[in-house]
Amino acid sequence: MATKFWVVVTSRDHALDGVVAKAAYEEVREVEIRPLIDSLEFIKDKEKWGYIFRTGYFEINKHDFDLIESHMHK
């Protein structure tokens, strides 16, 4: 089943507060995280990989984003 996803763009520069950005929606599929754990750089402790997801919002680098996105489009 295809899932629509969206990306929240935030800024550390508060000069952009209140600026509305356009979002592009794409048809993608859900991706299981477990097969990607060893390749994701934002997961520092591979044995306790679920901890980072408990924080809610967190930043990931382009490598990790591209890896996840590539699996969503397969």
C-alpha positions in Angstrom: 0.0 0.0 0.0 1.4 3.4 -0.9 1.8 5.9 1.8 2.0 9.7 1.5 4.8 11.3 3.5 5.7 14.8 4.3 8.9 16.5 5.5 8.9 19.3 8.0 11.4 22.0 7.2 12.6 23.9 10.2 15.1 26.5 10.7 17.6 27.2 13.4 17.4 30.8 12.2 14.3 32.4 13.7 14.3 35.0 10.9 12.4 32.4 8.9 9.7 31.9 11.6 6.2 32.3 10.1 7.4 31.5 6.6 5.2 29.0 4.9 6.9 26.5 2.6 5.2 24.5 -0.1 5.3 20.7 0.3 5.4 18.1 -2.4 3.6 14.8 -1.8 4.7 11.6 -3.4 3.3 8.1 -3.5 5.7 5.9 -1.6 5.6 2.7 0.4 6.4 2.2 4.1 9.9 1.0 4.8 11.0 -1.4 7.6 13.8 0.2 9.6 15.5 -2.9 10.9 17.2 -3.8 7.6 18.7 -0.3 7.4 20.0 0.1 10.9 23.6 -0.8 10.1 23.7 1.8 7.3 22.0 4.7 9.1 24.4 7.1 10.6 22.0 8.8 12.9 21.6 5.6 14.9 24.8 5.7 17.0 24.1 2.6 19.2 23.0 -0.2 16.9 21.9 -2.4 19.7 19.6 0.3 21.2 18.5 1.6 17.9 14.9 2.4 19.0 16.0 5.0 21.5 16.4 7.9 19.0 12.8 7.4 17.9 11.5 8.1 21.4 12.7 11.7 21.2 10.1 12.6 18.6 11.7 15.0 16.1 15.3 14.7 15.3 17.6 15.7 12.5 19.1 13.3 10.0 21.8 13.9 7.5 21.4 13.8 3.7 23.0 10.3 3.4 20.4 8.8 5.8 17.5 10.7 4.2 18.5 9.5 0.7 18.9 5.9 1.9 15.4 5.8 3.4 13.9 7.6 0.5 15.5 5.2 -2.0 13.9 2.3 -0.2 10.5 4.1 -0.1 10.5 4.3 -3.9 11.4 0.6 -4.6 
